[in-house]
Amino acid sequence: MRVLIAAVGTLGDVLPFIALGLELERRGHEATLLAPAPFEAAVRRAGLAFEPLLSDRAYARSFGHPATWRPVRGARRMFRALPKTLDPVFRVAERHAAGGRRPVIVASTLAIGGRLAFEALGGHLITAHLSPSALQSRFDAPRLPGFPIPRMLPPALKWWLQLGADDHLINPATLPRLNAIRDRLGLGRVNRLRHWWNSPQAVAALFPDWFQAPQADWPARTVQLGFPRVGHLGAETAAPDDALEAFLDAGEAPVVVTFGSTRRRTETLYRAAMIACARAGQRCLALSRTPLHIPAEAAGATFVAPYAPLERALPRARALIHHGGVGTTAQAFAAGVPQIVAPLAFDQFDHAGRVAALGCGLWFRPGPFEAQRLPRALARLLASETIARNAAGIAERQAQAPDPIAALSDLVEATAAGPARKPRRNLPPYPYGLKG
């Protein structure tokens, strides 16, 4: 069986799909990963075939622009980028189908070309969501950036607010070009992107039920599999960093600070975090791919590294200050470390709320006076025995959980063994390069 795996997002969003490709190949299948060009090295280092979805330049414009990390403007910019991924996914799926084989596609939340190719070319489609915010619900509605939805609202009003966010931000950014292509292919128009992107065959929720309980109005074929633990796949060298290891061995467990692999507007947050550690008498390990200036107050107790696999660093950490990416959040749970989550955009606000609700950390809102507020938040976090106990309890649950990547591979195999969607008859040529 040959499987096309399409993933769009940051490095943390792509790593679980690299792990899936490796597991499928271990089982004797062929896996090709379609992802943004900046992640080609990571994919090829894992030994998988690679096809680019976004060029380095297009990815930088969409995910590296400073506006990307603003709650509302960032969401609009990200969804405007998604139509650029349609042509590459369809091209690879079409090439695969030309050999007489029905495509088997695994698509991440934002890899919407997978659903388009599935409807036109037939075959099998599994949608894999890393975050609860990808699944809309009238009951436990996800927190949206710029669109807070109070928990006490009745289900009908929660639903109305979510549809309003779709109509204001998401649908206008993505649907014009998607529907222009669908019109040319003779497919029906899409009205709600966040409903349509779910496969009618299988939906994998790659987060546990204690993080987000299953909802009665989720797609009928949704299966919850748990958090993938794949941080080691992002290591840039097989051997540990000697200087980093020396820092970790030289004293007490540090507070780890990271704001993700693709970040902007976080220099002041890094500075506030380093100062917070110094005032709390804690050593600080700051992970940043761009150089950081260490404040004089934090000099001598701060180590800056461009990268460290969190699976190795967090078990040796006192606490974690981070942006709330789902991969980073999951690894903090696995390590049992208390967290301060400072969300910047996208699903990070929802994750921050869930970490706080579980009693495993604090939700810190970046903004005015963060250099004064973050030290107080860190002191409160480190003093809380309740948070430490809750975090340790979650880590025990994580350690006993089955391997989600193996379970996702089982789901792919089971779906591919079932009935395939038939290709659309008399399909017109795909309109490559069509403007929306």
N, C-alpha and C positions, 0 to 999 in steps of 0.2 A: 504494500500500500504506500502511495506517495501522498504526503500531507503538506499543504501549503499553510504556513503559519504567518499571519499578518499582525503586526503590533505597532502601534503609534503612541508616542509619549516620551517621557524622559527615560534615562537609563534604568531607573528602578521599575518602570513600567514594562521594559523590554526583557529584563533578566528572567522573569518567570517563563517567558515563551522560549528563551534559549534553553532553559532547563527542560521544558516540554519536548523540544526538538531532540535533545540528547536522550531523553527517556524513550521516545519513539524509535530512534535509531538503535538504541540498545535492544529493543524488541524486534528488530529486523525490518523496520519500515524506513522509507526515505522521507526526510524532512527538509523543506526549504523555508528559510525565514525571510520574510519581507519586513523591513524596518527602515527608519531614517538612516541616511548615509553615515552620520557620525558614529553609529554603532556597528559599522561593518567589521572593524577590527575585533570587537568583542565576539561577534558571531563567528567569524572565521577562526579566531583563536580557540573557540569551542569545537571547531571541526565541522561546522554546518555550512550548507550552501546558502548563499545570500543574494537577495535582490533588493535594490534601494527603492524606498517609497517616497522619500523627500531628499533633495540634494542638500549638501552641507549649507549652502546659502539659503535655501528655502527654509530649512530647519532653524537656522539662526534667526531669520526674520520672524518666524512664527513662535518659537519657544525661547529664543535668546534675547528678544527685544525687552527693554525695561518695562514697557506697558504690559507685557505678558503677566507680570507679577503684581498687577493691580486687580482687585477682586472682580469688578465688572468688565473693565476694558480688556483684561486678560482673557476672560472667558470668550468674549466676542472675537478677539484676535485668534484664539486657538481654533474655534469652530469655523472661522473663515479659511483656515489652512486645510481643513479636512478634504474639501473637494480636490485638492492637488494630489491626494493619494488614490483617487478612484482609478485613473488611467493605469498606473503601474500594477495595481492588484488585478485589474481585468486583463491586462496584457499577459501576465504570467498564467492566470487561470485559463485564458483562452488558448495559450500555447499548450498547456497541459491537456485541455479537453480535445484539442485537435488530434491527439494521439489515440482517441477513442476511449479515453478513461474519464469517468465522472469525477470532477474535482472533489477532494475532501479538504475543507477549509476550516481552520481555527482562526477566529478574528477577535482581537481585543476590542474593548468598548469603542475606541475611536477609529478603528480600522474598518470603516463603513463600506469600503470597496468589496469586502468579503460578502456582505449581504447582497450587494448589487450583482456580483458575479454569480452567486448562488441562484438568484432569481432568473437570470438570463441563461446561464449555462447548465443549470441543474447540478446534481450531485448531493453533497452533504455539507452542512454548516453547523459548527459549534461556536457560540458566542461565549467569551470568557471575560467576566468583569472582575477587576481587582478590588473595586471599592463599592460600598453600599450605595453611594450617590448615583451610580449608573442605573439603579433600579428604582423607578418611581413607585410611590405608594400613597394611598389615601390615609393610611393609618400612621405608620412611623415614617414620616416624610424626612428625607435627608436635608441637612442644612446646606443652603446654596449661597455662594459668595454674592453679597449684595442683596440677597432676598431671604432674610431670616424668616423662618416659619415657626411661630410659637407652638410648643407641644400641646397646649391646652385647646387649640382650635378644633372645631368639628371636622371630620374627614372631608366633607364636601368643600369646605373653605380651604383646607390644605391642598386639595387637588386643584382648585381654582388658582391658587397662588403658583403652584408648580407649572400649570399650563401658561400662566401669565409670563413666567420666566422663560419658558420655551418660546412663546410668541415674540417676546421682546429681545431676547439675546441669541437663542440657539438657532431656531428655524430660519430667520432672515439671513443668517450668516452662511448656512450650509445648503439649504434646500433649493435655491434658484438653479445652481449648476447641476445638482443631483437630479432634479426633476427635468431639466433640459436634456440630460443624457437619457433619462428614463423615457421621455417622450420619443426620442429618436429610436429607442429600442422597442417601443410598443408596450412598455410596462406602465402600470398605473402610477399616478403621482403619490408622493409621500407627503403627509400633512404634519406628522409629529415624528421628528427624528428619534427622540429618546424612547419611543415605543417601537418604531420600525427596526432599530438596530439589533433587537433581540431575535435570535434564530427561532423559527417555529419548530426546529428539531431538537435542540438541546441548548441550555444556558447554564454555564458553570459560574457559580459565585465563589470566588477565591478568597473568602473570608469566613470565619467561624460564626456559629449561631450565637455565641456569647458576645460577639462584637456587634452584630446586627441580627436580631431574631427574624426568621422567615416571615414574610407577610402574605396574607391571604390573596392579595391582588397582584402578586408577582406573576410572571409568565408561568404557565402550567408546567413546563418541562425544566424548571429551575432546580439545580442540585447544588447544595452548599458543600464545599470541599475543604475549607480552611485556608490559612495563610501559607503561601509558599515560602520556604526559607532558602533563598538563592543568592544572598549577598556575596558569597565567595566567588561567584561567576564574574563579578565585576573587577576582581583583582587584576592589576596591570602587570604584575609579575607573580610567578609561582612562589617565590621565596618571600618571607616577611621582610619589611623594611627594618634594617638593623638599627638605625637611629630611633625609629619609633619604638622598637622593642626595648631599646635601652631606656627610653623615657618611661615606658610603662613599668619597667623593672626597678626604676630608681626611687620610687616613693609610693605613697598611698594611691589608691584608685582615683583617677581623675574624673572630672565632669567632661563628657564628650559633647562637642558643639558642632553641628552640621546643618546647613540649610540647602542641601540637595546638590545633585550633579549639574543641574541647570538653574542657576539662580542669578538674580539681579536685585539691586536695592537692599542688600543685606549687610553692607559694610558697617552700618551703625549698629545693627543687631549683633554682629560678631564682636564689635567693640564693647557693647553693653554686656554681653555674655562673659567676655574675658575679665572685665572689671568685676562683674558679679562673683565670679569664681575667686578672684583675689580677695574680695571683701569677706567672703565666706571661709577663707583659709583653705580653699580647695585648689588642687592643680587642675589645669585645663588642657584638653586635647582638642584643638580646633581643626576641622577638616575643611579645606577650601582649595579649589583648583586654581584660584587666582591669589596672588600674594596679599597678605594681610599685615597691617601695621599693628604691632603689639603695644598697647599702652604701657607707659612707664610703670604704672601701678601693678600691672600683671607680668612684667618682665621677670624672668627667672623661674616662673612656675607655669609657663605656657609653652606648649609645643604645637607648631603649625605643620600639618602634613597635607599634601594634595589629595591623598586618598588613603583609606584604610578599610579593609573588609569589616563591616560592622559585626559580623558573626564572630570575629576574633577580638575586636576591641570592646564591645559592649559587656561581655561577661567579666571584664576587668575594670569596669567603670562604676563610679558612684552614682551617676545620674546622666541623663541625656537632655540637651536642649536642642530642639530641631523644629523644622517647618511643618511637619505633619504629613509628609508623603506616606503613602500606604505601606511601601516597602520598609521605610525607616521605622514607622510605627510598629509594624509586625515584628521587626527584629528587636525592638525595645521590649515588647511583650515577651518574646522568647527568652531574652536575657534576664528578665525580671528586674529591670532598672526603672526607678521613678523617672517620669518625663515632665518636661515643660514644653508644650507645643505652642509655637508662635506662627499661626497660619498666615500665608500670604495670598493664596489664590486657589481656585479650582475646588477639589474635594477636601482640601486640607482643613477647612472650617468644620466640616462634618466629622473628620477624624479627631480634631481637637475636642469637640463636644463629647465624643464617645469615650475618649481617654479620661476626661474629667468625670463623666458619669460612672465609669467603672471604678473610680477612686484610685486610679493608677498614676495620676499626674495632675498638672494644672494647665489651664488654657490661658495663655498670655497673649494679649492683643497688642501687636506692635503699633507704634505711633508716638505721639508726644510724650516726652519725659521717660522714654523706655530705659535710658541709662540710669535713671533713679528708681524706676519700678522693678526692673528685672532683678537687681540684687535682693530686693525684698522678697520677690517671688521665689528665688532660689533658696534663700534662708528658710522660708516657710516649707518648701518641698523637702529639704534635707532634715528638717526637724520633725516631720510627720512620720510617726511609726505606722499609722494606718495606711498611708500610701505605700510605704515599703512593704508592708504585709500583703496588701492587695496585689502589688506587682509580683511578688514572689508566688502568690497563689495562681495568678494567671500563667506564669512561667511553667508551673507544674502541669497545668492543663495542656499547655502547648507541647510539652515534652511527651505527653501520652497520646497525642493526636496522631492519626495515620498520615502518611505522606500524601499531601494534596496533589503533587505532580504525578505520582503513580495513579491516583484516583482519576485525575483529568485524562491521563493516557488511556485508562480503562474506558472512560466515557467516549473518547474519540474512537476507539476500536468498536465499541458497541454501536455508536451512531453510524459508523461506516458500514457495519454489518446489516443495518436495517434498510428499509426502503429508501431509495434515492429519489430526489426531486427530478422530474424530467426536464430537459432543456426546453426553452421556449421554441416552438416551431416557427420556421421561416424568420429566424432572428436577423434583423438588418445588421449591417456592419457597425461596429462600435465607433462612435464619433470621437476618436482621439483628438485632443486639443480643443474640444468645443468649449466656448465660453458660456458661463451661466448668465 
